[in-house]
Amino acid sequence: MVAREPDRRETEILAEVAAKQAARYAGDEPAAKALLSIGESKADPQLPEAELAAWTNVASMILS
């Protein structure tokens, strides 16, 4: 999907996943912190951790 625009259904799926993941991480702050601690770059502390963790998972889906 990275070489083209997602179709309508794919966009809907990504939006659903983003919403579900944001709700999950909003209710589990330690899980969001754990995900965001992976890697060399530190997360921007001004960004909401639950939302950033959710979009991290969406990006992973797109790139997989």
C-alpha positions in Angstrom: 0.0 0.0 0.0 3.0 2.4 0.4 3.3 2.9 -3.4 -0.3 3.9 -3.9 -3.2 5.6 -2.3 -5.4 3.3 -0.2 -8.9 2.6 -1.6 -12.0 3.6 0.3 -12.3 0.3 2.2 -8.6 0.3 3.2 -9.0 3.8 4.5 -12.0 2.7 6.5 -10.0 -0.2 8.0 -7.1 2.0 8.9 -9.4 4.6 10.6 -11.1 1.8 12.5 -7.8 0.4 13.7 -6.5 3.8 14.7 -9.6 4.4 16.8 -9.5 1.0 18.4 -5.8 1.3 19.2 -6.2 4.9 20.6 -9.0 3.6 22.9 -6.8 0.7 23.9 -3.8 2.8 24.8 -5.9 5.5 26.4 -6.9 2.8 28.9 -3.4 1.3 29.2 -0.9 4.1 29.6 2.0 1.6 30.5 1.4 -0.2 27.3 1.6 3.0 25.3 4.8 4.0 27.1 6.3 0.5 26.5 5.6 0.8 22.7 7.0 4.3 22.5 10.2 3.3 24.3 11.2 1.0 21.5 13.7 2.3 19.0 16.5 4.9 18.9 14.3 8.0 18.6 12.5 9.4 21.6 8.8 10.3 21.3 7.9 14.0 21.4 6.7 14.5 25.0 4.2 17.1 23.7 2.3 14.5 21.7 -0.5 12.4 23.4 1.1 9.0 24.1 -2.1 7.0 23.4 -2.6 8.6 20.0 1.0 8.3 19.1 1.1 4.7 20.0 -2.1 4.1 18.0 -0.6 5.7 14.9 2.6 3.8 15.4 0.6 0.6 15.0 -1.3 1.9 12.0 2.0 2.8 10.3 3.3 -0.7 11.1 0.3 -2.2 9.4 0.8 0.0 6.3 4.5 -0.9 6.1 4.0 -4.7 6.6 
